[in-house]
């Protein structure tokens, strides 16, 4: 783990989410945002919200809503590695 990853590990999940999403939006990185959306159903299942997974797969609006609030609670914790990897890969993030 490099220095930037260690520094990112010290941030709250909410701050990691906010920084990663804001950076992706600023850069127009729809690839990251799409990967985040695809990861949310599995993260919800891993965080004990399996019933929401089926609904999210069929409703894009639910996924978008989840992405905007995916920095909180068990869902945010399940997505922490995605935020850290993304931010660590971009020096200017």
SVG drawing of the C-alpha trace seen along z (x, -y; Angstrom):
<svg xmlns="http://www.w3.org/2000/svg" viewBox="-38 -19 42 30">
<polyline fill="none" stroke="black" stroke-width="0.4" points="0.0,0.0 1.5,-3.3 1.4,-6.6 -1.7,-8.0 -3.6,-4.8 -2.7,-5.0 -3.9,-8.6 -7.1,-7.6 -7.7,-4.8 -7.8,-7.4 -10.7,-9.3 -14.3,-8.6 -16.3,-6.5 -18.6,-9.5 -15.5,-11.7 -14.1,-8.9 -17.5,-8.7 -17.9,-12.5 -14.3,-12.9 -14.5,-10.0 -17.9,-10.9 -17.1,-14.6 -13.8,-13.8 -15.5,-11.5 -18.2,-14.1 -15.6,-16.9 -13.6,-14.7 -16.7,-13.2 -15.5,-9.7 -18.7,-7.9 -16.8,-4.6 -16.1,-5.0 -19.7,-6.1 -21.1,-3.1 -18.8,-0.7 -20.0,-2.2 -23.6,-1.7 -22.9,1.9 -21.2,2.5 -24.1,1.2 -26.4,4.2 -23.6,6.6 -22.6,4.2 -26.2,3.9 -26.4,7.7 -23.2,7.9 -24.4,5.3 -27.6,7.3 -30.0,5.5 -30.6,8.3 -34.3,7.4 -33.1,4.0 -30.8,5.7 -33.5,7.1 -35.3,3.8 -32.1,1.9 -31.3,4.2 -34.6,3.3 -34.7,-0.5 -32.0,-2.8 -33.4,-5.7 -32.9,-3.7 -29.3,-3.0 -28.6,-6.7 -30.2,-7.6 -28.1,-4.9 -24.9,-6.2 -25.5,-9.7 -25.9,-8.4 -23.5,-5.4 -21.1,-7.0 -23.0,-6.2 -23.7,-3.2 -23.1,0.4 -23.4,-0.3 -20.7,-2.9 -18.4,-0.6 -18.8,2.1 -17.9,-0.3 -14.8,-1.8 -12.3,0.2 -13.7,-1.1 -13.4,-4.7 -9.8,-4.2 -8.7,-2.4 -10.1,-5.1 -8.8,-8.0 -5.3,-6.4 -5.1,-5.8 -5.5,-9.6 -2.8,-11.8 -4.9,-14.9 -8.0,-13.5"/>
</svg>
